[in-house]
Amino acid sequence: MSRLRIRHVTGFQYDGEAKASYNEARMLPASTESQFVLSSNLRIEPNSGAHEYLDYWGTRVSSFEVLQPHQQLSLTATSLIEVRGSSHPSHDVSWDQLHDLAARRSEFVEQLDQTPLTQPPAEVVHLAERAVASTTTPCEAALRINEEIGDRVRYLRGVTNVKSTAADAWKAGAGVCQDIAHITLGALRSVGIPARYVSGYLHPKPDAELRETIVGESHAWVEFFCGSWTGFDPTNLIDIGERHVVVGHGRDYNDVPPLRGVYGGSRTSKLFVTVEITREA
């Protein structure tokens, strides 16, 4: 068990003056079986009241509007989370059982359908099919798929952008965690394993001293269902543990961006982001 304090600052700088903006933020984690939120707060500048709710996927959303002219919009999310980590399921369903569950439970419909961002190229589908053929159960196949994609796609900034698809990143052989998660989701779904995108944070330094603040960033990984929901981080080829903090779930990145919105009055804007993570216990 670990206790992590996360300070996430993000926002937009406008080239002129925005007359008004309307926004949604998904930056505050929720309590789950693997983590407990001790405190969380979102500060918005210019000052604005936010309406908070859980979206369709169970992610905490802060919806707000700034109706006064402003040259910059800044959000600071501060959270203290007790992370318990997670483990692989103690039972592993058969393929027949998985297919039966997927047919009877509507929650899996969206987690089996591909999206434009996750649609896998033929080579990725063949990789997934080989993993199924060389293993016995859905859990074994899912882990094999995660590991093979993590092995084959390098983590490299600047190769892709926020609109890049799984096919784009696979062709480049590189991308960031968002891209690697999209490729993995496409592969899992192509062989009938329900899978969902996870947005959150990863403490980047396993041996960090207590109260040592480390520069981090938002992170993405996957969860797949093979008897219960199980997480894996294909970018780092590791199980989900006490360094991972979940913020939200969805079909792909478009369901869980940390900040998005619309504005009027300024022609262009520039996004800025900083994340600091401190291990408190």
C-alpha positions in Angstrom: 0.0 0.0 0.0 1.3 3.5 -0.8 0.0 7.0 -0.4 0.5 9.4 -3.4 -0.1 13.1 -3.6 -0.6 14.3 -7.2 -0.6 17.9 -8.4 -1.7 18.3 -12.0 -1.7 21.7 -13.6 -3.1 22.2 -17.1 -4.9 24.8 -19.2 -4.9 26.9 -22.3 -3.0 30.1 -23.2 -4.8 32.1 -25.9 -3.1 34.2 -28.5 -5.5 37.0 -27.7 -8.5 37.2 -25.4 -11.1 34.5 -25.1 -14.5 36.1 -24.5 -15.9 32.9 -22.9 -15.1 29.3 -22.6 -17.1 26.1 -21.8 -15.1 23.2 -20.5 -15.0 19.7 -19.0 -12.2 18.4 -16.8 -11.5 14.7 -15.9 -8.6 15.2 -13.5 -9.8 13.9 -10.1 -9.6 10.2 -9.3 -12.5 8.3 -7.7 -12.3 5.7 -5.0 -12.3 2.1 -6.3 -11.4 -1.4 -5.0 -7.8 -0.7 -5.6 -7.5 3.0 -4.4 -9.1 5.3 -1.8 -9.3 9.0 -2.3 -8.4 10.8 0.9 -8.8 14.3 -0.5 -9.2 16.0 -3.9 -9.6 19.5 -5.1 -9.8 21.3 -8.4 -9.0 25.1 -8.6 -10.0 26.9 -11.7 -8.6 30.3 -12.7 -10.3 32.6 -13.6 -12.5 31.7 -10.7 -15.5 29.6 -11.8 -17.9 27.3 -10.0 -18.0 23.7 -11.4 -20.8 21.2 -11.6 -19.5 17.7 -10.7 -21.0 14.4 -11.9 -20.1 10.9 -12.9 -20.2 10.3 -16.6 -21.5 7.2 -18.4 -18.3 5.3 -17.7 -18.1 6.3 -14.0 -15.4 9.0 -14.4 -15.6 12.1 -12.2 -16.3 15.2 -14.4 -16.1 18.8 -13.5 -18.1 20.9 -15.9 -17.7 24.7 -15.9 -17.9 27.9 -17.9 -15.9 31.1 -17.8 -18.0 34.0 -19.1 -15.6 36.8 -18.5 -12.8 37.7 -20.9 -9.5 35.9 -20.2 -6.1 35.3 -21.8 -5.4 32.1 -19.9 -7.4 29.2 -18.4 -5.6 27.3 -15.7 -6.7 24.3 -13.7 -4.9 22.8 -10.7 -6.0 19.4 -9.5 -4.6 18.2 -6.2 -5.3 14.7 -4.9 -4.1 12.5 -2.1 -4.8 8.8 -2.8 -4.1 5.6 -0.9 -3.3 3.0 -3.5 -3.7 -0.7 -2.7 -2.7 -2.1 -6.1 -4.5 -4.9 -7.9 -3.9 -8.5 -8.8 -4.8 -11.0 -11.5 -8.1 -12.7 -11.0 -8.1 -15.8 -8.9 -10.3 -17.6 -11.4 -10.0 -17.6 -15.2 -13.1 -18.2 -17.3 -13.0 -20.5 -20.4 -13.6 -19.1 -23.8 -17.1 -20.5 -23.9 -17.9 -18.9 -20.6 -16.5 -15.5 -21.7 -18.5 -15.6 -24.9 -21.6 -16.4 -23.0 -21.0 -13.6 -20.5 -20.3 -11.1 -23.3 -23.6 -12.1 -25.0 -25.7 -11.7 -21.9 -24.2 -8.6 -20.3 -24.8 -5.3 -22.1 -21.9 -3.6 -20.4 -19.5 -5.5 -22.7 -21.0 -4.3 -25.9 -19.1 -1.0 -26.0 -15.9 -2.8 -24.8 -15.9 -5.2 -27.7 -16.7 -2.8 -30.5 -13.7 -1.0 -32.2 -13.5 2.8 -32.4 -11.8 4.8 -35.1 -8.8 5.1 -32.7 -8.5 1.4 -31.8 -9.3 -0.2 -35.2 -6.4 -2.6 -35.6 -4.5 -3.3 -38.8 -4.5 -6.9 -40.1 -1.0 -7.6 -38.7 -2.2 -6.8 -35.2 -5.3 -9.0 -35.6 -3.0 -11.9 -36.7 -0.8 -11.3 -33.7 -3.9 -11.5 -31.4 -5.1 -14.7 -33.1 -1.7 -16.3 -32.7 -1.7 -15.4 -29.0 -5.1 -17.1 -28.6 -3.9 -20.2 -30.5 -0.8 -20.6 -28.3 -2.6 -20.2 -25.0 -5.4 -22.0 -23.2 -7.6 -19.3 -21.5 -8.7 -15.7 -22.2 -6.5 -14.4 -19.3 -3.4 -16.1 -20.7 -4.2 -14.8 -24.2 -4.8 -11.2 -23.0 -1.5 -11.1 -21.1 0.4 -12.5 -24.1 -1.2 -9.8 -26.4 -0.3 -7.1 -23.9 3.3 -8.3 -23.7 3.8 -8.7 -27.4 2.5 -5.3 -28.3 4.6 -3.7 -25.5 7.7 -5.5 -26.9 7.1 -4.4 -30.5 6.0 -0.7 -30.1 8.7 1.7 -28.7 7.7 4.5 -26.4 8.8 7.6 -28.3 7.5 11.1 -28.2 6.9 13.2 -31.3 6.0 10.4 -33.6 2.2 10.6 -33.1 -0.3 13.2 -31.9 -3.5 13.1 -30.0 -5.5 12.3 -33.1 -3.2 9.4 -34.2 -4.9 6.0 -34.5 -3.7 2.5 -33.5 -2.9 1.8 -37.2 -0.8 5.0 -37.4 1.3 4.1 -34.3 1.7 0.4 -35.4 3.0 1.5 -38.8 5.5 3.9 -37.1 6.5 1.2 -34.6 6.4 3.8 -31.9 4.2 6.1 -29.9 3.3 7.2 -26.4 1.2 5.3 -23.8 -2.1 6.5 -25.4 -1.1 4.9 -28.7 0.2 1.6 -27.2 -3.1 1.3 -25.2 -5.1 1.9 -28.4 -3.2 -0.8 -30.3 -3.6 -3.3 -27.3 -7.4 -2.5 -27.1 -7.8 -3.2 -30.8 -6.0 -6.5 -30.5 -7.9 -7.7 -27.5 -11.3 -6.7 -28.9 -10.5 -8.4 -32.2 -10.4 -11.8 -30.5 -13.5 -11.3 -28.4 -11.9 -10.1 -25.1 -13.7 -7.1 -23.7 -11.2 -4.3 -23.0 -11.3 -0.7 -21.9 -9.0 2.3 -21.9 -7.8 3.6 -18.5 -6.6 7.1 -17.9 -4.6 8.0 -14.8 -1.1 8.6 -13.4 2.0 6.5 -12.9 4.6 7.4 -10.3 7.7 7.2 -12.6 10.3 6.4 -9.9 9.8 3.1 -8.0 12.5 3.8 -5.5 11.5 7.4 -4.7 12.2 8.6 -1.2 9.3 9.6 1.1 8.1 13.1 0.3 10.4 13.3 -2.8 8.5 15.2 -5.5 8.9 13.7 -9.0 7.9 15.3 -12.3 5.4 12.9 -13.8 2.7 12.9 -16.5 -0.7 11.6 -17.3 -0.6 7.9 -18.2 -2.8 5.3 -20.0 -3.1 1.6 -19.8 -5.7 -1.1 -20.4 -8.1 -3.3 -18.5 -9.5 -6.6 -19.9 -12.3 -8.9 -18.7 -11.5 -12.6 -18.4 -13.5 -13.4 -15.3 -13.0 -10.1 -13.6 -11.6 -6.8 -14.8 -7.8 -7.0 -14.8 -5.3 -4.2 -15.6 -1.9 -4.3 -17.4 0.4 -1.5 -18.4 1.7 -2.5 -21.9 3.9 0.6 -22.2 6.0 -0.5 -19.3 5.3 -4.2 -19.4 4.2 -4.3 -15.8 1.1 -5.2 -13.7 -1.0 -2.4 -12.3 0.4 -1.8 -8.8 0.8 0.8 -6.1 2.3 3.3 -8.5 -0.8 3.5 -10.7 -3.7 5.9 -9.9 -6.9 5.5 -12.0 -8.8 8.6 -13.0 -11.2 7.3 -15.6 -12.3 4.6 -18.0 -13.7 4.6 -21.5 -13.6 3.1 -25.0 -10.5 5.1 -26.0 -8.8 8.4 -25.2 -11.7 10.5 -26.5 -13.9 9.3 -23.6 -11.4 10.5 -20.9 -9.3 13.6 -21.9 -8.1 15.5 -18.9 -9.4 18.8 -20.3 -11.5 19.8 -23.3 -13.8 22.6 -24.2 -14.8 25.3 -26.7 -14.1 29.0 -26.6 -14.9 32.2 -28.5 -13.0 35.3 -29.3 -9.5 34.1 -29.8 -8.2 32.4 -32.9 -5.7 29.9 -31.4 -4.7 28.4 -28.1 -1.8 26.5 -26.7 -2.2 23.7 -24.1 0.2 23.5 -21.1 0.6 20.6 -18.7 2.7 19.8 -15.6 2.3 16.9 -13.2 4.1 16.4 -9.9 3.8 13.2 -7.8 5.0 12.8 -4.2 5.0 9.5 -2.2 3.7 10.4 1.2 3.8 6.9 2.7 
